[in-house]
Structure formats: structure tokens, C-alpha cells
Amino acid sequence: MSHNPHGKICYIEIPAVNECRSAEFYEKVFGWRLRRRDDGAIAFDDTTGAVSGTWVVGRPPANAPGLLIYVWCESVAATVDVVIAQGGEIVQPIGADAPEITARLRDPGGNVIGLYESPN
């Protein structure tokens, strides 16, 4: 029997140009745990262990906000620095959603995702 509540987001497929490069980016920026599946694909578990997923080569990136996923950060400002250091791009700087503390990045696969920090 599953302990996950009905309706919980549990799995994400992230488009990638190079799955190893994207996996390394998410591991370094967010601390996601990487693992090799039996089929050889790289999978991840987020820092809560509640969301997992993989990178998919050959799928167009989510390069403009339609469905937009936000990742919670202890500090958006510090995370922005790591994103840049890891070769990502900031496409919406902190302040655009004020008073919310957010930013948006483009990952190595071209996907745009949001960063979110609790205001207090």
C-alpha cells in the first residue's frame, strides 16, 4: 500500500541534450541524489526523497513558461550564484515577483524552471 497521498507530484521527466551534463547540474545546484537505473538511465531523487525522475534526451525543452516548476531553495541568491557557476543562465532575476523571492533559470538542456525561497 502506498503512503503517498492521492494527487501528490511524484515523478518528473526533464528534457536534456546530454543527460550526464544535466544530471550533474541538478546534483550540484540542488543536491539531488543521482542513481543508475537497471536500464542504464540516470535517475534522481530530490532532497526530500519524495520526488524522483529522470532526464530524457530527444524531447524538446520546456524553454518558455507553460507548466512552470519551482524548486524551493534556502537562499535564492546563493542558488543563483551556483546556477551561474555550473553553466546555467538566469532568465528572470530576483525581484520580478516581489514580494515573493523568486528567480528563473535555464538549465543545460534549455528548460526554464523557477527558484523559490520562503519569505520568512
C-alpha positions as CSV (number, residue, x, y, z in Angstrom):
1,M,0.0,0.0,0.0
2,S,1.4,3.4,-0.9
3,H,2.0,6.0,1.7
4,N,1.8,8.8,-0.8
5,P,-1.4,10.9,-0.8
6,H,-3.6,10.9,-3.9
7,G,-2.6,13.9,-6.1
8,K,1.0,14.2,-4.9
9,I,3.5,15.0,-7.6
10,C,5.9,12.1,-7.6
11,Y,7.9,11.8,-10.9
12,I,9.3,14.3,-13.3
13,E,10.9,13.8,-16.8
14,I,13.3,16.6,-17.7
15,P,14.3,17.1,-21.3
16,A,18.1,17.1,-21.8
17,V,20.6,17.4,-24.6
18,N,23.2,15.5,-22.6
19,E,21.7,13.5,-19.6
20,C,25.1,13.4,-17.8
21,R,25.6,17.1,-18.0
22,S,22.0,17.9,-16.9
23,A,22.3,15.3,-14.0
24,E,25.5,16.9,-12.8
25,F,23.9,20.4,-13.0
26,Y,20.9,19.4,-10.8
27,E,23.1,17.5,-8.4
28,K,25.4,20.5,-7.9
29,V,22.7,23.2,-7.8
30,F,20.0,21.4,-5.7
31,G,21.8,18.5,-4.1
32,W,19.6,15.9,-5.8
33,R,20.8,12.3,-5.4
34,L,21.7,10.5,-8.6
35,R,21.4,6.8,-9.3
36,R,21.7,4.5,-12.2
37,R,18.6,2.5,-13.1
38,D,18.7,-1.1,-14.3
39,D,18.2,0.1,-17.8
40,G,21.3,2.4,-17.5
41,A,19.5,5.7,-17.4
42,I,20.4,8.2,-14.8
43,A,17.6,8.9,-12.3
44,F,17.3,11.3,-9.4
45,D,15.6,11.7,-6.1
46,D,15.1,15.2,-4.8
47,T,16.4,16.2,-1.3
48,T,13.1,15.2,0.3
49,G,13.2,11.7,-1.3
50,A,9.5,12.4,-2.2
51,V,10.0,13.3,-5.9
52,S,12.0,11.3,-8.4
53,G,12.6,11.4,-12.1
54,T,15.0,11.2,-15.0
55,W,16.4,13.1,-17.9
56,V,15.1,12.4,-21.4
57,V,17.2,13.0,-24.5
58,G,15.4,13.9,-27.7
59,R,12.5,15.7,-26.2
60,P,12.1,19.4,-26.8
61,P,13.0,21.5,-23.7
62,A,10.4,23.5,-21.8
63,N,12.1,26.7,-22.8
64,A,9.3,29.1,-22.1
65,P,6.9,29.1,-19.1
66,G,3.9,27.0,-19.8
67,L,3.9,24.5,-17.0
68,L,6.5,26.0,-14.7
69,I,8.0,24.0,-11.8
70,Y,9.6,25.9,-8.9
71,V,12.3,24.3,-6.7
72,W,12.4,25.5,-3.1
73,C,15.8,27.0,-2.0
74,E,17.1,28.0,1.4
75,S,18.5,31.1,-0.5
76,V,17.6,32.0,-4.0
77,A,20.5,34.5,-4.1
78,A,23.0,31.8,-3.2
79,T,21.4,29.3,-5.6
80,V,21.6,31.9,-8.5
81,D,25.4,32.0,-7.9
82,V,25.7,28.2,-8.1
83,V,23.5,28.1,-11.2
84,I,25.8,30.6,-13.0
85,A,28.9,28.7,-11.7
86,Q,27.5,25.5,-13.1
87,G,26.9,27.0,-16.6
88,G,23.2,27.7,-16.2
89,E,21.6,31.0,-17.1
90,I,19.3,33.3,-15.1
91,V,16.4,34.3,-17.3
92,Q,14.4,36.2,-14.6
93,P,16.3,37.8,-11.8
94,I,15.3,38.1,-8.2
95,G,12.7,40.8,-7.7
96,A,10.4,40.3,-10.6
97,D,7.7,38.6,-8.4
98,A,8.2,40.8,-5.3
99,P,7.3,40.4,-2.6
100,E,7.8,36.7,-3.3
101,I,11.5,35.7,-3.5
102,T,11.9,34.0,-6.9
103,A,14.1,33.8,-9.9
104,R,14.0,31.6,-13.1
105,L,16.9,29.7,-14.6
106,R,17.6,27.9,-17.9
107,D,19.3,24.6,-17.3
108,P,21.9,23.0,-19.7
109,G,19.0,21.3,-21.6
110,G,17.3,24.6,-22.3
111,N,14.5,24.1,-19.7
112,V,13.2,27.1,-17.7
113,I,12.5,26.4,-14.1
114,G,11.8,28.6,-11.1
115,L,13.6,29.1,-7.8
116,Y,11.5,29.9,-4.7
117,E,12.5,31.0,-1.2
118,S,10.1,31.3,1.7
119,P,9.9,35.0,2.7
120,N,10.2,34.3,6.4
